[in-house]
Amino acid sequence: MYRLYRRFLIMLGATALTVGAVACSSASSLLGGRSAHSSRHHSRHTHHSRRTHHSHRTRHSHPHAGFLHVLTEPRAGMGPIYRLITKAHSSVDLTMYELIDRTAEADLAADAARGVNVRVILDQHFEKAANTAAYAYLAAHRVHVRWAPAGMTYHQKTLTVDDATSVIMTGNMITRDYPGTRDFAVIDTNHADVTAIVTTFDADFAGRSITPPQGHDLVWSPTNAQASVLSVINRAAHTLAVEDEEMDDPAVTSALAAAARRGVDVTITMTANPEWDQAFDELARAGAHIRLYPDDPSSLYIHAKAIVADAGLPGQRVLVGSQNFSVASLDYNRELGILTSDPAIVTAISATLAGDFARATPYSPRPSRPVPKVLSSGAWCKASATVYKASDHENNVYVHSNQPHQEARATADGLSHTQRTNASGYALIYLNGPPPGARITVTVGQATCTTSD
């Protein structure tokens, strides 16, 4: 059966020769060659041990678009990604938030050994400790590896081969997570998209500042991500289906709630986390339908970041990529996603989201909570905090205020740090030092608010 399916897809791929010989050969080769070996590393997840191929291919409907192909994880497995790496002719570029995959690392090293120009950028802002082993291994095997520029979280997950094919992923390359995690990977050979991705990679690799080009349909953080997400939500007329790991951007939450109130059928599927309950409560009261998976090893973990609007109807669109619905992800991090109306891509992702929603457990909202107090000056702020790494007392303090372009200061236990709010009054402050549970005071202009992690 697999051989027949493979022949069918190869025949289908033959119709796409107009995208160029290099791009076509790269994309079609994804379905050949060696398969992923899940036995290489032990995983805590066991309920998705089957590795059947699950993917969809298509072209954009307009003449200048490229060939798109979506992989749905964990069903597709990492084999297509590994094969794309091993079949590289001249170059491989990888930007990855977290890399703990010995198969991928060995493939990159083997490419470098046979003369392929392999360049890798790894995040150092939050995941330097996790990435250090991969960095050392790659550097010792002739791979040109760099830490991402300091001061920004590089949450992007993108692979580009031969300057012709890019893979825009929602997932990190972590072997232990593959078997039980919902993720997507969009393989894109659109020339404008790939050129924009390579141009951005070149600047990041050299440590140069850049405003990433948008190509044909790319969504970059912090450049155009929040505006793109809000556009998809605000333009939806009938349905919105959402999967995300986080729900921590008040502007996105408000837009989803507004969509539900105007009659859009809003479905949200996530993994349960008390941090998002406040947003869930607001959304549920507005009429959104929320279903959750438990956060335990026996359950599917929703790591995907996808939003589908009006699937199967005129104006349908899907945005999928590395962006979480958080202030940090949309307004501060380096992230990459893709926004497309391609029918096959929309259909594939929409069907997966519908299936996940059907199998999850409905969320029940908690009793209403008081709204933030408005001071006599009219200035107000809300703050929430999470522990990023308890062992190092690292805290993320999220601030929402009506004070745009103002200094926001978070203070706790004699320690403080500042960050300027953006045009919408949001800020993410990294506060290192206070222990978990410490009371954190935030001041923004004339407003003061408190929180604890």
Sine and cosine of phi, psi and omega as CSV:
sin_phi,cos_phi,sin_psi,cos_psi,sin_omega,cos_omega
0.00,0.00,-0.69,0.73,0.00,-1.00
-0.87,0.49,-0.65,0.76,-0.01,-1.00
-0.90,0.44,-0.66,0.75,0.03,-1.00
-0.89,0.45,-0.68,0.73,0.01,-1.00
-0.89,0.45,-0.65,0.76,0.01,-1.00
-0.90,0.44,-0.68,0.74,0.02,-1.00
-0.88,0.47,-0.65,0.76,0.01,-1.00
-0.87,0.49,-0.71,0.71,-0.03,-1.00
-0.93,0.36,-0.56,0.83,0.05,-1.00
-0.91,0.41,-0.65,0.76,0.06,-1.00
-0.89,0.45,-0.66,0.75,0.05,-1.00
-0.89,0.46,-0.66,0.75,0.00,-1.00
-0.90,0.43,-0.46,0.89,-0.01,-1.00
-0.91,0.42,-0.41,0.91,0.01,-1.00
-0.96,0.27,-0.15,0.99,-0.08,-1.00
-0.98,-0.19,0.42,0.91,-0.07,-1.00
-0.89,0.45,-0.37,0.93,-0.07,-1.00
-0.93,0.36,-0.23,0.97,0.02,-1.00
-0.98,0.22,-0.14,0.99,0.03,-1.00
0.89,-0.45,0.60,-0.80,-0.11,-0.99
-0.89,0.47,-0.68,0.74,-0.05,-1.00
-0.92,0.39,-0.74,0.67,-0.02,-1.00
-0.89,0.46,-0.66,0.75,-0.05,-1.00
-0.92,0.40,-0.70,0.72,-0.03,-1.00
-0.91,0.41,-0.57,0.82,0.03,-1.00
-0.91,0.40,-0.71,0.71,-0.05,-1.00
-0.93,0.36,-0.71,0.71,-0.07,-1.00
-0.93,0.37,-0.46,0.89,-0.03,-1.00
-0.95,0.31,-0.19,0.98,0.02,-1.00
-0.86,0.51,-0.45,0.89,-0.09,-1.00
-1.00,-0.09,0.14,0.99,0.04,-1.00
-0.88,-0.47,0.02,-1.00,0.10,-0.99
0.99,0.11,-0.34,-0.94,-0.16,-0.99
-0.97,0.23,0.42,-0.91,-0.01,-1.00
-0.99,-0.14,0.24,-0.97,0.04,-1.00
-0.96,0.30,0.61,-0.79,0.01,-1.00
-0.93,-0.37,0.99,-0.16,-0.04,-1.00
-0.94,0.34,-0.22,0.98,-0.04,-1.00
-0.99,0.16,-0.09,1.00,-0.03,-1.00
-0.91,0.42,-0.56,0.83,-0.03,-1.00
-0.71,-0.70,0.62,-0.78,0.05,-1.00
-0.95,0.31,0.65,-0.76,0.06,-1.00
-0.84,-0.54,0.54,-0.84,0.04,-1.00
-0.96,0.27,-0.24,0.97,0.00,-1.00
-0.99,-0.15,0.66,-0.75,-0.01,-1.00
-0.76,-0.65,-0.13,0.99,-0.17,-0.99
-0.99,0.11,-0.05,1.00,0.06,-1.00
-0.82,-0.57,0.81,0.59,-0.11,-0.99
-0.97,0.22,-0.36,0.93,0.01,-1.00
-0.95,0.31,0.62,-0.79,-0.06,-1.00
-0.86,-0.50,0.85,0.52,0.05,-1.00
-0.99,0.14,0.56,-0.83,-0.06,-1.00
-0.98,0.21,0.75,-0.66,-0.04,-1.00
-0.67,-0.74,0.97,-0.24,-0.08,-1.00
-0.42,-0.91,0.26,-0.96,0.02,-1.00
-0.68,-0.73,0.63,-0.78,0.02,-1.00
-0.85,-0.52,0.48,-0.88,0.06,-1.00
-0.15,-0.99,0.14,-0.99,0.19,-0.98
-0.95,-0.31,0.37,-0.93,0.22,-0.97
-0.92,0.40,0.38,-0.93,-0.05,-1.00
-0.98,0.17,-0.26,0.97,-0.04,-1.00
-0.96,-0.27,0.34,-0.94,-0.28,-0.96
-0.94,0.35,-0.37,0.93,-0.10,-0.99
-0.99,-0.12,0.03,1.00,-0.08,-1.00
-1.00,0.09,0.27,-0.96,-0.05,-1.00
-0.97,-0.23,-0.13,-0.99,-0.06,-1.00
-1.00,0.03,0.84,-0.54,-0.02,-1.00
-0.92,-0.39,0.51,-0.86,-0.04,-1.00
-0.52,-0.86,0.78,-0.63,-0.03,-1.00
-0.91,-0.42,0.72,-0.69,0.12,-0.99
-0.97,-0.25,0.73,-0.68,0.05,-1.00
-0.95,-0.31,0.89,-0.45,0.00,-1.00
-0.99,-0.15,0.56,-0.83,0.23,0.97
-1.00,-0.02,0.04,1.00,-0.11,-0.99
-0.91,0.42,-0.63,0.77,-0.06,-1.00
-0.94,0.35,-0.52,0.86,-0.10,-1.00
0.97,0.26,0.13,-0.99,-0.05,-1.00
-1.00,-0.02,-0.03,1.00,-0.01,-1.00
-0.78,0.63,-0.74,0.67,0.01,-1.00
-0.86,0.50,-0.58,0.82,0.02,-1.00
-0.94,0.35,-0.71,0.70,0.04,-1.00
-0.86,0.51,-0.68,0.73,-0.04,-1.00
-0.92,0.39,-0.57,0.82,0.06,-1.00
-0.89,0.46,-0.66,0.76,0.04,-1.00
-0.90,0.44,-0.75,0.66,-0.12,-0.99
-0.95,0.31,-0.33,0.94,0.01,-1.00
-1.00,-0.09,0.17,0.99,0.04,-1.00
-0.89,0.46,0.64,-0.77,0.02,-1.00
-0.99,-0.12,-0.67,0.74,-0.14,-0.99
-0.78,-0.63,-0.56,0.83,-0.10,-0.99
-0.46,-0.89,0.49,-0.87,0.14,-0.99
-0.67,-0.74,0.80,-0.60,0.11,-0.99
-0.87,-0.49,0.77,-0.64,0.00,-1.00
-0.74,-0.67,0.85,-0.53,0.19,-0.98
-0.94,-0.33,0.85,-0.53,-0.12,-0.99
-0.62,-0.79,0.75,-0.66,0.05,-1.00
-0.91,0.41,-0.69,0.72,0.00,-1.00
-0.57,-0.82,0.81,-0.59,-0.05,-1.00
-0.82,-0.57,0.96,-0.29,0.09,-1.00
-0.66,-0.76,0.94,0.33,-0.08,-1.00
-0.59,-0.81,0.98,-0.19,-0.09,-1.00
-0.91,0.41,-0.52,0.85,0.04,-1.00
-0.90,0.43,-0.77,0.64,0.02,-1.00
-0.88,0.47,-0.68,0.74,0.00,-1.00
-0.88,0.47,-0.69,0.73,0.02,-1.00
-0.91,0.42,-0.60,0.80,0.03,-1.00
-0.91,0.42,-0.67,0.74,0.04,-1.00
-0.89,0.45,-0.68,0.73,0.03,-1.00
-0.90,0.44,-0.65,0.76,0.02,-1.00
-0.90,0.43,-0.62,0.78,0.08,-1.00
-0.86,0.51,-0.74,0.68,-0.01,-1.00
-0.88,0.48,-0.62,0.79,-0.02,-1.00
-0.90,0.43,-0.49,0.87,0.01,-1.00
-0.99,-0.12,0.24,0.97,0.17,-0.99
0.99,-0.15,0.05,1.00,0.07,-1.00
-0.96,0.29,0.66,-0.75,0.02,-1.00
-0.99,0.16,0.98,-0.19,-0.07,-1.00
-0.97,-0.26,0.84,-0.54,0.01,-1.00
-0.82,-0.58,0.70,-0.72,-0.06,-1.00
-0.72,-0.69,0.71,-0.70,0.11,-0.99
-0.89,-0.46,0.81,-0.58,0.00,-1.00
-0.87,-0.49,0.60,-0.80,0.02,-1.00
-0.91,0.41,0.66,-0.75,0.09,-1.00
-0.87,-0.50,-0.15,0.99,-0.09,-1.00
-0.94,0.35,-0.73,0.68,0.01,-1.00
-0.90,-0.43,-0.48,0.88,-0.17,-0.98
-0.90,-0.43,0.45,0.89,0.00,-1.00
-0.88,0.48,-0.68,0.73,-0.01,-1.00
-0.88,0.47,-0.69,0.72,-0.01,-1.00
-0.92,0.38,-0.52,0.85,-0.08,-1.00
-1.00,-0.03,-0.13,0.99,-0.12,-0.99
-0.88,0.48,-0.65,0.76,-0.02,-1.00
-0.90,0.43,-0.69,0.72,0.03,-1.00
-0.91,0.42,-0.65,0.76,0.02,-1.00
-0.86,0.52,-0.75,0.66,-0.03,-1.00
-0.90,0.45,-0.68,0.73,0.00,-1.00
-0.89,0.46,-0.74,0.67,-0.03,-1.00
-0.90,0.43,-0.69,0.73,0.00,-1.00
-0.88,0.47,-0.54,0.84,0.01,-1.00
-0.98,0.19,-0.12,0.99,-0.05,-1.00
-0.84,-0.54,0.60,0.80,0.18,-0.98
0.93,0.37,0.26,0.97,0.10,-0.99
-1.00,0.03,0.69,-0.73,0.04,-1.00
-0.99,0.12,0.98,-0.18,-0.10,-1.00
-0.90,-0.43,0.66,-0.75,-0.01,-1.00
-0.73,-0.69,0.50,-0.86,0.24,-0.97
-0.98,0.22,0.63,-0.78,0.07,-1.00
-0.87,0.50,0.45,-0.89,0.01,-1.00
-0.79,0.62,0.68,-0.73,-0.04,-1.00
-0.92,0.39,0.45,-0.89,0.09,-1.00
1.00,-0.04,-0.11,0.99,0.03,-1.00
-0.69,-0.72,0.67,-0.75,0.09,-1.00
-0.98,0.19,0.85,-0.53,0.05,-1.00
-0.99,-0.12,1.00,0.00,-0.02,-1.00
-1.00,-0.04,0.04,1.00,0.02,-1.00
-0.90,0.44,0.54,-0.84,0.02,-1.00
-0.68,-0.73,1.00,-0.02,-0.13,-0.99
-0.64,-0.77,0.69,-0.72,0.07,-1.00
-0.87,-0.50,0.72,-0.70,0.08,-1.00
-0.77,-0.64,0.74,-0.67,-0.03,-1.00
-0.86,-0.50,0.78,-0.63,0.10,-0.99
0.85,0.53,0.46,0.89,-0.02,-1.00
0.79,0.61,0.46,0.89,-0.09,-1.00
-0.75,-0.67,-0.43,0.90,-0.07,-1.00
-0.69,-0.72,0.81,-0.59,0.05,-1.00
-0.89,-0.46,0.57,-0.82,0.08,-1.00
-0.90,-0.44,0.89,-0.45,-0.01,-1.00
-0.98,-0.19,0.93,-0.37,-0.18,-0.98
-0.93,-0.37,0.49,-0.87,0.18,-0.98
-1.00,-0.05,-0.28,0.96,-0.12,-0.99
-0.95,-0.33,0.45,-0.89,0.14,-0.99
-0.98,0.18,0.20,-0.98,0.05,-1.00
-0.99,-0.15,0.99,0.15,-0.03,-1.00
-0.79,-0.62,0.94,-0.35,-0.12,-0.99
-0.83,0.56,-0.68,0.74,-0.08,-1.00
-0.91,0.41,-0.35,0.94,-0.04,-1.00
-1.00,0.00,-0.31,0.95,-0.15,-0.99
-0.85,0.53,-0.73,0.68,-0.19,-0.98
-0.91,0.42,-0.45,0.89,-0.13,-0.99
-0.83,-0.56,0.39,0.92,-0.11,-0.99
-0.85,-0.53,0.75,-0.66,0.09,-1.00
-0.99,0.16,0.86,-0.52,0.07,-1.00
-0.53,-0.85,0.25,-0.97,0.09,-1.00
-0.77,-0.63,0.44,-0.90,0.14,-0.99
-0.67,-0.74,0.83,-0.56,0.03,-1.00
-0.97,-0.25,0.86,-0.51,0.02,-1.00
-1.00,-0.09,0.84,-0.54,-0.21,-0.98
-0.80,-0.60,0.83,-0.56,0.08,-1.00
-0.92,-0.40,0.27,0.96,0.10,-1.00
-0.89,0.46,0.81,-0.59,-0.12,-0.99
-0.87,0.50,-0.69,0.72,-0.03,-1.00
-0.90,0.44,-0.66,0.75,0.02,-1.00
-0.90,0.44,-0.77,0.64,-0.05,-1.00
-0.89,0.46,-0.66,0.75,0.02,-1.00
-0.88,0.48,-0.67,0.74,0.02,-1.00
-0.90,0.44,-0.64,0.77,0.00,-1.00
-0.92,0.40,-0.68,0.73,0.01,-1.00
-0.92,0.40,-0.66,0.75,0.02,-1.00
-0.86,0.51,-0.68,0.74,0.02,-1.00
-0.93,0.38,-0.66,0.75,0.03,-1.00
-0.87,0.49,-0.70,0.72,0.00,-1.00
-0.83,0.55,-0.70,0.72,0.00,-1.00
-0.92,0.39,-0.70,0.72,0.01,-1.00
-0.89,0.46,-0.66,0.75,-0.02,-1.00
-0.90,0.43,-0.57,0.82,0.01,-1.00
-1.00,0.06,-0.09,1.00,-0.02,-1.00
0.97,0.22,0.36,0.93,0.01,-1.00
-1.00,-0.06,0.59,-0.81,0.08,-1.00
-0.94,0.33,0.60,-0.80,-0.01,-1.00
-0.43,-0.90,0.58,-0.82,0.26,-0.96
-1.00,-0.10,0.94,-0.34,-0.15,-0.99
-0.87,0.50,0.74,-0.67,0.09,-1.00
-0.90,0.43,0.53,-0.85,-0.08,-1.00
-1.00,0.04,-0.10,0.99,0.00,-1.00
0.83,0.56,-0.62,-0.78,0.01,-1.00
-1.00,0.06,-0.66,0.75,-0.11,-0.99
-0.45,-0.89,0.59,0.81,-0.03,-1.00
-1.00,0.04,0.49,-0.87,0.04,-1.00
-0.82,-0.57,0.92,-0.38,-0.05,-1.00
-0.95,-0.31,0.61,-0.79,0.26,-0.97
-0.97,-0.23,0.64,-0.77,0.01,1.00
-1.00,-0.03,0.22,0.98,-0.18,-0.98
-0.90,0.44,-0.89,0.46,-0.11,-0.99
-0.75,-0.66,0.29,0.96,-0.15,-0.99
-0.94,0.35,-0.81,0.59,-0.06,-1.00
-0.89,0.46,-0.66,0.75,0.02,-1.00
-0.88,0.47,-0.62,0.79,0.00,-1.00
-0.93,0.37,-0.70,0.71,0.02,-1.00
-0.87,0.49,-0.74,0.67,-0.01,-1.00
-0.90,0.43,-0.56,0.83,0.04,-1.00
-0.89,0.45,-0.70,0.71,0.02,-1.00
-0.88,0.48,-0.70,0.71,-0.02,-1.00
-0.92,0.39,-0.75,0.66,-0.13,-0.99
-0.94,0.34,-0.43,0.90,-0.01,-1.00
-1.00,-0.02,-0.12,0.99,0.00,-1.00
-0.90,0.43,0.72,-0.70,-0.03,-1.00
-0.96,-0.28,-0.47,0.88,-0.13,-0.99
-0.78,-0.62,-0.76,0.65,-0.08,-1.00
-0.66,-0.75,0.51,-0.86,0.16,-0.99
-0.67,-0.75,0.82,-0.57,0.08,-1.00
-0.88,-0.47,0.76,-0.65,-0.14,-0.99
-0.77,-0.64,0.69,-0.72,0.31,-0.95
-0.76,-0.65,0.69,-0.72,0.03,-1.00
-0.34,-0.94,0.36,-0.93,0.04,-1.00
-1.00,0.09,-0.44,0.90,-0.06,-1.00
-0.75,-0.66,0.45,-0.89,0.11,-0.99
-0.69,-0.72,0.98,0.20,-0.20,-0.98
-0.64,-0.77,0.47,0.88,0.12,-0.99
-0.87,-0.48,0.94,-0.34,-0.07,-1.00
-0.84,0.54,-0.55,0.83,0.00,-1.00
-0.92,0.40,-0.65,0.76,0.03,-1.00
-0.93,0.36,-0.70,0.72,0.03,-1.00
-0.86,0.52,-0.71,0.71,-0.01,-1.00
-0.89,0.45,-0.64,0.77,0.00,-1.00
-0.92,0.39,-0.66,0.75,0.04,-1.00
-0.90,0.43,-0.66,0.75,0.03,-1.00
-0.89,0.45,-0.67,0.74,0.02,-1.00
-0.90,0.44,-0.62,0.78,0.04,-1.00
-0.89,0.46,-0.69,0.73,0.02,-1.00
-0.89,0.46,-0.66,0.75,-0.02,-1.00
-0.92,0.39,-0.48,0.88,0.01,-1.00
-1.00,0.04,0.11,0.99,0.14,-0.99
0.97,-0.25,0.04,1.00,0.07,-1.00
-0.96,0.30,0.69,-0.73,0.04,-1.00
-0.98,0.18,0.98,-0.18,-0.08,-1.00
-0.99,-0.17,0.88,-0.47,0.07,-1.00
-0.88,-0.47,0.74,-0.68,-0.06,-1.00
-0.78,-0.62,0.80,-0.60,0.02,-1.00
-0.84,-0.54,0.83,-0.55,-0.02,-1.00
-0.55,-0.83,0.10,-0.99,0.18,-0.98
-1.00,0.00,0.70,-0.72,-0.07,-1.00
-0.86,0.51,0.69,-0.72,0.07,-1.00
-0.38,-0.93,0.86,-0.52,-0.04,-1.00
-0.84,0.55,-0.38,0.92,-0.01,-1.00
-0.88,0.48,-0.44,0.90,-0.08,-1.00
-0.98,-0.18,0.07,1.00,-0.09,-1.00
-0.89,0.46,-0.59,0.81,0.01,-1.00
-0.88,0.47,-0.69,0.72,0.05,-1.00
-0.92,0.40,-0.65,0.76,0.03,-1.00
-0.87,0.50,-0.66,0.75,0.00,-1.00
-0.87,0.49,-0.72,0.69,0.01,-1.00
-0.88,0.48,-0.68,0.74,-0.03,-1.00
-0.93,0.36,-0.68,0.74,0.00,-1.00
-0.90,0.45,-0.66,0.75,0.01,-1.00
-0.91,0.41,-0.43,0.90,0.03,-1.00
-0.99,0.16,-0.21,0.98,0.02,-1.00
0.93,-0.36,0.06,1.00,0.05,-1.00
-0.96,0.29,0.51,-0.86,0.01,-1.00
-0.98,-0.21,0.90,-0.44,-0.10,-0.99
-0.89,-0.45,0.76,-0.65,0.09,-1.00
-0.73,-0.68,0.59,-0.81,-0.14,-0.99
-0.78,-0.62,0.48,-0.88,0.20,-0.98
-0.98,-0.21,0.59,-0.81,0.05,-1.00
-0.93,0.37,0.52,-0.85,0.01,-1.00
-1.00,0.03,0.97,0.23,0.05,-1.00
-0.58,-0.81,0.34,-0.94,-0.14,-0.99
-0.88,0.47,-0.35,0.94,-0.06,-1.00
-1.00,0.07,-0.10,1.00,-0.09,-1.00
-0.93,-0.38,0.47,-0.89,0.13,-0.99
-0.86,0.51,0.73,-0.69,0.04,-1.00
-0.98,-0.18,0.82,-0.57,-0.02,-1.00
-1.00,0.07,0.99,-0.17,0.07,-1.00
-0.96,-0.29,-0.22,0.98,-0.01,-1.00
-0.87,0.50,0.45,-0.89,0.09,-1.00
-0.78,-0.62,0.99,-0.11,-0.10,-1.00
-0.55,-0.83,0.59,-0.81,0.09,-1.00
-0.66,-0.75,0.83,-0.56,-0.05,-1.00
-0.91,-0.42,0.79,-0.61,0.01,-1.00
-0.91,-0.41,0.77,-0.64,0.15,-0.99
0.82,0.58,0.72,0.69,-0.01,-1.00
-0.85,0.53,0.73,-0.68,0.02,-1.00
0.98,0.18,0.07,1.00,-0.04,-1.00
-0.84,-0.55,0.30,-0.95,0.08,-1.00
-0.83,0.56,0.67,-0.74,-0.01,-1.00
1.00,0.08,0.15,0.99,-0.01,-1.00
-0.88,0.47,0.59,-0.81,0.01,-1.00
-0.48,-0.88,0.43,-0.90,0.14,-0.99
-0.69,-0.72,0.69,-0.73,0.12,-0.99
-0.90,-0.44,0.84,-0.54,-0.04,-1.00
-0.64,-0.77,0.65,-0.76,-0.01,-1.00
0.16,-0.99,-0.44,-0.90,-0.10,-1.00
-1.00,0.02,-0.11,0.99,-0.13,-0.99
-0.97,0.24,0.85,-0.53,0.22,-0.97
-0.99,0.12,0.31,-0.95,0.08,-1.00
-1.00,0.07,0.97,0.26,0.04,-1.00
-0.61,-0.79,0.40,-0.92,0.05,-1.00
-0.86,0.51,-0.69,0.73,-0.02,-1.00
-0.87,0.49,-0.73,0.69,-0.10,-0.99
-0.93,0.36,-0.67,0.74,-0.09,-1.00
-1.00,0.09,-0.50,0.86,-0.15,-0.99
-0.93,-0.36,-0.20,0.98,-0.11,-0.99
-0.75,-0.66,-0.63,0.78,-0.10,-1.00
-0.96,0.28,0.25,-0.97,0.30,-0.95
-1.00,0.01,0.88,-0.48,-0.02,-1.00
-0.66,-0.75,0.35,-0.94,0.07,-1.00
-0.61,-0.79,0.74,-0.67,0.11,-0.99
-0.67,-0.74,-0.03,-1.00,0.01,-1.00
-0.69,-0.73,0.66,-0.75,0.01,-1.00
-0.89,-0.45,0.88,-0.47,-0.09,-1.00
-0.61,-0.79,0.44,-0.90,0.11,-0.99
-0.96,-0.30,0.21,0.98,-0.02,-1.00
-0.83,0.56,0.85,-0.53,-0.12,-0.99
-0.85,0.52,-0.68,0.73,-0.05,-1.00
-0.93,0.36,-0.61,0.79,0.03,-1.00
-0.92,0.39,-0.71,0.70,0.04,-1.00
-0.86,0.51,-0.72,0.70,-0.04,-1.00
-0.88,0.47,-0.71,0.70,-0.04,-1.00
-0.89,0.45,-0.74,0.67,-0.04,-1.00
-0.95,0.32,-0.63,0.78,0.03,-1.00
-0.87,0.49,-0.68,0.73,-0.01,-1.00
-0.90,0.45,-0.64,0.77,0.03,-1.00
-0.91,0.42,-0.71,0.71,0.00,-1.00
-0.89,0.45,-0.62,0.78,0.02,-1.00
-0.91,0.42,-0.67,0.74,0.03,-1.00
-0.90,0.43,-0.67,0.74,0.02,-1.00
-0.90,0.45,-0.66,0.75,0.01,-1.00
-0.88,0.48,-0.67,0.74,-0.05,-1.00
-0.90,0.44,-0.49,0.87,-0.06,-1.00
-1.00,-0.04,-0.12,0.99,-0.05,-1.00
-1.00,0.01,0.14,-0.99,-0.06,-1.00
-0.99,-0.16,0.76,-0.65,0.01,-1.00
-0.86,0.51,0.59,-0.81,0.03,-1.00
-0.99,-0.10,0.68,-0.73,0.06,-1.00
-0.95,-0.30,0.82,-0.57,-0.04,-1.00
-0.92,0.39,0.49,-0.87,0.06,-1.00
-0.99,0.10,0.19,-0.98,0.06,-1.00
-0.85,0.52,0.47,-0.88,-0.04,-1.00
-0.87,0.49,0.55,-0.83,0.05,-1.00
-0.94,-0.34,0.41,-0.91,0.01,-1.00
-0.91,0.42,0.52,-0.85,0.03,-1.00
-0.98,0.19,0.34,-0.94,0.00,-1.00
-0.85,0.52,0.63,-0.78,0.00,-1.00
-0.95,0.30,0.74,-0.68,0.03,-1.00
-1.00,-0.08,0.82,-0.57,-0.02,-1.00
-0.96,0.27,0.27,-0.96,-0.01,-1.00
-0.87,0.49,-0.47,0.88,0.01,-1.00
-0.96,0.28,-0.23,0.97,-0.07,-1.00
1.00,0.00,-0.16,0.99,0.01,-1.00
-0.99,0.11,0.64,-0.77,0.04,-1.00
-0.55,-0.84,0.31,-0.95,0.10,-1.00
-0.47,-0.88,0.44,-0.90,0.16,-0.99
-0.84,-0.55,0.55,-0.83,0.02,-1.00
-0.65,-0.76,0.58,-0.81,0.15,-0.99
-0.66,-0.75,0.41,-0.91,-0.06,-1.00
-0.64,-0.77,0.55,-0.83,0.08,-1.00
-0.74,-0.68,0.50,-0.87,0.08,-1.00
-0.99,0.10,0.88,-0.48,0.04,-1.00
-0.99,0.17,-0.75,0.66,0.01,-1.00
-0.62,-0.79,0.98,-0.21,-0.11,-0.99
-0.87,0.48,-0.58,0.82,-0.05,-1.00
-0.89,0.45,-0.46,0.89,0.00,-1.00
-0.95,-0.31,0.11,0.99,-0.01,-1.00
0.82,0.57,0.71,0.70,0.02,-1.00
-0.99,-0.13,0.80,-0.60,-0.06,-1.00
-0.85,-0.53,0.63,-0.78,0.18,-0.98
-0.97,-0.24,0.84,-0.54,0.02,-1.00
-0.93,-0.37,0.90,-0.43,-0.02,-1.00
-0.99,-0.14,0.76,-0.65,-0.08,-1.00
-0.84,-0.54,0.73,-0.68,0.12,-0.99
-0.80,-0.59,0.80,-0.60,-0.06,-1.00
-0.53,-0.85,0.13,-0.99,0.17,-0.98
-0.98,-0.20,0.55,0.84,-0.05,-1.00
-0.85,-0.53,0.98,0.19,-0.01,-1.00
-0.95,0.33,0.53,-0.85,0.09,-1.00
0.83,0.56,0.66,0.75,0.05,-1.00
-0.85,-0.52,0.40,-0.92,0.07,-1.00
-0.96,0.28,0.82,-0.57,0.10,-1.00
-0.96,-0.28,0.79,-0.62,-0.03,-1.00
-0.86,-0.51,0.78,-0.62,0.10,-1.00
-0.96,-0.29,0.75,-0.66,-0.06,-1.00
-0.73,-0.69,0.68,-0.73,0.08,-1.00
-0.34,-0.94,0.72,-0.70,0.05,-1.00
0.78,0.62,0.64,0.77,0.04,-1.00
0.98,0.19,0.03,1.00,0.01,-1.00
-0.95,-0.32,0.55,-0.84,-0.01,-1.00
-0.47,-0.88,0.36,-0.93,0.08,-1.00
-0.45,-0.90,0.44,-0.90,-0.07,-1.00
-0.82,-0.57,0.38,-0.92,0.11,-0.99
-0.43,-0.90,0.66,-0.75,-0.02,-1.00
-0.98,0.19,0.69,-0.72,0.04,-1.00
-0.94,0.33,0.44,-0.90,0.02,-1.00
-1.00,0.07,-0.17,-0.99,-0.08,-1.00
-0.91,0.42,-0.35,0.94,0.01,-1.00
-0.99,-0.14,0.06,1.00,0.02,-1.00
1.00,0.07,0.24,0.97,0.00,-1.00
-0.99,-0.15,0.48,-0.88,0.11,-0.99
-0.44,-0.90,0.52,-0.86,0.14,-0.99
-0.89,-0.46,0.87,-0.50,-0.04,-1.00
-0.93,-0.37,0.80,-0.60,0.09,-1.00
-1.00,-0.01,0.91,-0.42,-0.05,-1.00
-0.87,-0.48,0.95,-0.31,-0.05,-1.00
-0.97,-0.25,0.77,-0.64,0.07,-1.00
0.73,-0.68,-0.77,0.64,-0.03,-1.00
-0.90,0.43,0.65,-0.76,0.01,-1.00
-0.95,0.31,0.34,-0.94,0.06,-1.00
-0.82,0.57,0.67,-0.74,-0.01,-1.00
1.00,-0.04,-0.13,0.99,-0.01,-1.00
-0.91,0.42,0.57,-0.82,0.05,-1.00
-0.98,0.20,0.81,-0.58,-0.06,-1.00
-0.93,-0.38,0.80,-0.60,0.03,-1.00
-0.97,-0.26,0.76,-0.65,-0.02,-1.00
-0.89,-0.46,0.74,-0.68,0.11,-0.99
-0.86,-0.51,0.72,-0.70,0.05,-1.00
-0.71,-0.70,0.95,-0.32,-0.07,-1.00
0.85,0.53,-0.86,-0.52,0.00,-1.00
-1.00,-0.09,0.09,1.00,-0.03,-1.00
-0.98,-0.20,0.55,-0.84,0.05,-1.00
-0.72,-0.70,0.68,-0.74,0.08,-1.00
-0.57,-0.82,0.29,-0.96,-0.05,-1.00
-0.76,-0.66,0.37,-0.93,0.06,-1.00
-0.35,-0.94,0.05,-1.00,0.15,-0.99
-0.53,-0.85,0.39,-0.92,-0.05,-1.00
-1.00,-0.08,0.00,0.00,0.00,0.00
